[in-house]
């Protein structure tokens, strides 16, 4: 059976080298990224995402963090703004307005994680996804907010999820996919599952399994061998994916696939 929707990428053979050759050299043309994340319990995720997006070649990057961590962050994140938070230090519902305002400035938005567990933050994420027209990438614990209530992302255009296999498993259950995700899936089985999922639903998917990073968008799937045991692979991958995508907004599959090659 021919699977023309499946493309294989290697370190020595990128699938879309033309995107690497045409990356903007002028910062004014390299796009604007908004990174959202952090809570009183941690801000390592948005700080790491900030550094990685600069490394990926973004033109300008800003971060939006909860108010309570302003004194802690200091100058670690250079271009940071702060939004209203709950007593526990997570984004409150009042953070929605400044989040939407900051998103108007940006070409892309990355929810980097470390958001903590809070019902008000969940409402902010859901309402933002419903109101914003930005290309949005979600990773780490931000994905947990949408796997249990997937209606916020299943039909939303311009959404990418960089997630673990267990998170994808929960998303598949919530989306009522006929075949469940299992850890025993081989390469071909997961390729076929992702093809069906992204043909049926809107979100683009980036997931790692069997030392391979899978990118799926609009029914197309690419696989790239990635044997690194880096524990923060999702954050690094999501940061680079966000930058490549905002620089190639009309080519999400190609951009996300090329971003994976850029971190090998």
C-alpha positions as CSV (number, residue, x, y, z in Angstrom):
1,X,0.0,0.0,0.0
2,X,1.4,3.3,-1.1
3,X,1.5,6.0,1.6
4,X,2.3,9.2,-0.3
5,X,1.3,11.3,2.7
6,X,4.3,10.0,4.7
7,X,7.7,11.7,4.1
8,X,11.0,10.6,5.8
9,X,13.6,13.1,6.8
10,X,17.2,12.6,7.9
11,X,20.0,14.8,9.3
12,X,21.8,14.6,6.0
13,X,18.7,15.0,3.9
14,X,16.2,17.7,4.9
15,X,12.8,17.5,3.3
16,X,12.5,21.2,2.7
17,X,15.9,22.7,2.3
18,X,14.5,25.7,0.4
19,X,13.0,26.9,3.7
20,X,16.4,26.9,5.3
21,X,18.0,28.7,2.5
22,X,15.3,31.4,2.5
23,X,15.3,32.1,6.3
24,X,15.2,35.9,6.9
25,X,18.5,37.5,7.6
26,X,17.0,40.9,8.6
27,X,15.4,40.9,12.0
28,X,12.8,43.3,10.8
29,X,11.6,40.5,8.5
30,X,12.0,37.6,10.9
31,X,8.7,37.8,12.7
32,X,7.3,38.6,16.1
33,X,6.6,35.9,18.7
34,X,4.7,36.2,22.0
35,X,5.6,33.6,24.6
36,X,3.0,33.0,27.4
37,X,3.7,31.0,30.5
38,X,4.9,30.8,34.1
39,X,3.4,30.9,37.5
40,X,4.5,31.6,41.1
41,X,5.7,28.0,41.1
42,X,8.1,28.4,38.2
43,X,9.1,30.2,35.1
44,X,11.8,28.0,33.6
45,X,9.6,27.1,30.6
46,X,9.0,30.6,29.3
47,X,12.6,31.6,30.0
48,X,13.9,28.6,28.1
49,X,11.5,29.2,25.2
50,X,12.6,32.8,25.0
51,X,16.2,31.8,24.6
52,X,15.4,29.1,22.1
53,X,13.3,31.3,20.0
54,X,16.1,33.8,19.7
55,X,18.4,30.9,18.8
56,X,15.9,29.9,16.1
57,X,16.2,33.3,14.5
58,X,13.0,35.1,15.5
59,X,13.0,38.9,14.8
60,X,11.4,40.1,18.0
61,X,10.1,38.2,21.1
62,X,8.1,39.2,24.0
63,X,6.9,37.3,27.1
64,X,3.7,37.6,29.1
65,X,3.9,36.3,32.6
66,X,1.8,36.4,35.8
67,X,2.3,39.6,37.9
68,X,3.5,37.8,41.0
69,X,6.8,36.6,39.4
70,X,7.9,40.1,38.2
71,X,10.3,40.6,41.1
72,X,11.6,37.1,40.7
73,X,12.2,37.2,37.0
74,X,14.0,40.6,37.0
75,X,16.0,40.9,33.8
76,X,16.2,37.2,33.0
77,X,13.6,37.8,30.3
78,X,14.3,41.1,28.7
79,X,11.1,42.0,27.0
80,X,8.5,40.8,29.5
81,X,5.0,42.1,30.3
82,X,2.9,41.0,33.3
83,X,-0.8,40.2,33.6
84,X,-3.2,39.9,36.5
85,X,-2.9,36.6,38.4
86,X,-4.7,34.6,41.1
87,X,-3.6,34.5,44.8
88,X,-1.8,31.3,43.9
89,X,0.2,33.0,41.2
90,X,-1.4,31.7,38.0
91,X,-3.1,33.8,35.3
92,X,-6.5,35.0,36.4
93,X,-9.4,35.7,34.1
94,X,-8.4,39.3,34.0
95,X,-5.3,38.3,32.1
96,X,-7.4,37.6,29.0
97,X,-7.6,41.3,27.9
98,X,-3.8,42.0,28.1
99,X,-3.1,38.6,26.5
100,X,-5.4,39.4,23.5
101,X,-3.7,42.9,23.2
102,X,-0.2,41.4,23.2
103,X,-1.3,38.8,20.6
104,X,-2.4,41.6,18.2
105,X,1.3,42.7,18.1
106,X,2.5,39.1,17.4
107,X,2.7,37.0,14.3
108,X,2.6,33.8,16.4
109,X,1.9,32.8,20.0
110,X,3.7,30.1,22.0
111,X,2.2,28.8,25.3
112,X,5.4,27.5,26.8
113,X,4.0,25.9,30.0
114,X,4.7,26.1,33.8
115,X,1.2,27.5,34.1
116,X,0.3,25.5,37.2
117,X,-3.1,24.0,37.8
118,X,-5.8,26.6,38.0
119,X,-9.4,26.8,36.8
120,X,-9.1,30.5,36.0
121,X,-6.1,29.9,33.8
122,X,-8.0,27.2,32.0
123,X,-10.8,29.7,31.2
124,X,-8.2,32.2,29.9
125,X,-6.7,29.6,27.5
126,X,-10.0,28.5,26.2
127,X,-11.3,32.0,25.6
128,X,-8.1,33.1,24.0
129,X,-8.2,30.2,21.6
130,X,-11.7,31.1,20.7
131,X,-11.1,34.8,20.2
132,X,-7.5,35.0,18.7
133,X,-6.8,34.5,15.0
134,X,-3.0,34.0,15.7
135,X,-1.1,30.9,14.8
136,X,-0.8,29.3,18.3
137,X,1.6,26.6,19.5
138,X,0.9,24.8,22.8
139,X,3.2,22.6,24.8
140,X,4.0,21.0,28.2
141,X,1.3,21.5,30.8
142,X,-0.6,23.9,28.5
143,X,-1.6,20.8,26.5
144,X,-3.1,19.2,29.6
145,X,-5.6,22.1,29.7
146,X,-6.9,21.2,26.2
147,X,-6.7,17.3,26.2
148,X,-9.6,17.1,28.7
149,X,-11.6,19.8,26.9
150,X,-10.5,19.4,23.3
151,X,-13.3,21.4,21.7
152,X,-11.1,24.5,22.1
153,X,-8.5,23.1,19.6
154,X,-10.1,20.3,17.5
155,X,-11.8,22.6,15.1
156,X,-9.4,25.6,15.5
157,X,-7.3,26.5,12.5
158,X,-3.7,27.5,13.0
159,X,-3.1,25.5,16.1
160,X,-0.1,23.2,16.8
161,X,0.4,20.9,19.7
162,X,3.8,19.7,20.7
163,X,3.0,17.0,23.1
164,X,4.1,13.7,24.7
165,X,2.6,10.4,23.6
166,X,0.6,10.1,26.8
167,X,-0.9,13.5,26.1
168,X,-1.7,12.5,22.6
169,X,-3.3,9.3,24.0
170,X,-5.6,11.4,26.2
171,X,-6.4,13.8,23.3
172,X,-7.4,10.8,21.1
173,X,-9.7,9.5,23.7
174,X,-11.4,12.9,24.2
175,X,-11.7,13.3,20.4
176,X,-13.3,9.8,20.3
177,X,-10.8,8.4,17.8
178,X,-11.8,4.8,16.8
179,X,-8.3,3.5,17.4
180,X,-6.5,4.2,20.7
181,X,-2.9,5.4,21.0
182,X,-0.6,2.8,22.7
183,X,3.0,2.7,23.6
184,X,3.4,-0.5,21.7
185,X,2.5,1.2,18.4
186,X,5.2,0.8,15.7
187,X,6.3,3.6,13.4
188,X,3.8,2.8,10.6
189,X,0.8,2.5,13.0
190,X,1.5,5.9,14.5
191,X,2.0,7.4,11.1
192,X,-1.4,6.1,10.0
193,X,-3.1,7.3,13.2
194,X,-1.7,10.8,12.8
195,X,-2.7,10.9,9.1
196,X,-6.3,10.0,10.1
197,X,-6.4,12.4,13.1
198,X,-5.1,15.5,11.1
199,X,-7.3,14.7,8.2
200,X,-10.3,14.7,10.6
201,X,-9.3,17.5,13.0
202,X,-7.6,20.8,12.6
203,X,-4.6,20.8,15.0
204,X,-1.1,20.1,13.7
205,X,0.7,17.6,15.9
206,X,4.4,17.1,16.9
207,X,5.1,14.1,19.0
208,X,8.1,11.9,19.8
209,X,8.0,8.0,19.9
210,X,10.6,5.3,19.2
211,X,13.4,8.0,19.0
212,X,11.5,9.6,16.2
213,X,9.8,13.0,16.0
214,X,6.5,12.9,14.0
215,X,5.1,16.0,12.4
216,X,1.5,15.8,11.2
217,X,-0.5,18.5,9.5
218,X,-3.5,18.4,7.2
219,X,-3.1,14.6,6.7
220,X,0.6,14.8,5.8
221,X,3.1,13.1,8.1
222,X,6.9,13.4,8.3
223,X,9.2,11.4,10.5
224,X,12.7,12.4,11.7
225,X,15.1,10.2,13.7
226,X,15.9,12.1,16.9
227,X,17.8,9.9,19.4
228,X,18.6,12.7,21.9
229,X,17.4,12.0,25.4
230,X,17.0,15.7,26.2
231,X,14.2,15.9,28.8
232,X,13.0,19.3,27.5
233,X,12.7,18.2,23.9
234,X,9.1,19.5,23.7
235,X,10.0,23.0,24.8
236,X,13.0,23.2,22.4
237,X,11.0,21.7,19.6
238,X,8.0,24.0,20.2
239,X,10.1,27.1,20.4
240,X,11.8,26.4,17.0
241,X,8.5,25.2,15.5
242,X,6.8,28.5,16.4
243,X,9.5,30.6,14.8
244,X,9.7,28.6,11.6
245,X,5.9,28.6,11.3
246,X,5.5,32.3,11.8
247,X,8.2,32.9,9.1
248,X,6.3,30.5,6.7
249,X,2.7,31.0,7.7
250,X,1.2,29.5,4.5
251,X,3.3,26.3,4.8
252,X,2.7,24.8,8.2
253,X,3.7,21.2,7.4
254,X,6.9,22.2,5.6
255,X,7.8,24.8,8.3
256,X,7.2,22.4,11.3
257,X,9.1,19.7,9.5
258,X,12.0,22.0,8.7
259,X,12.1,23.2,12.3
260,X,12.7,19.7,13.5
261,X,15.6,19.3,11.1
262,X,17.1,22.6,12.4
263,X,17.5,21.2,16.0
264,X,19.2,17.9,15.0
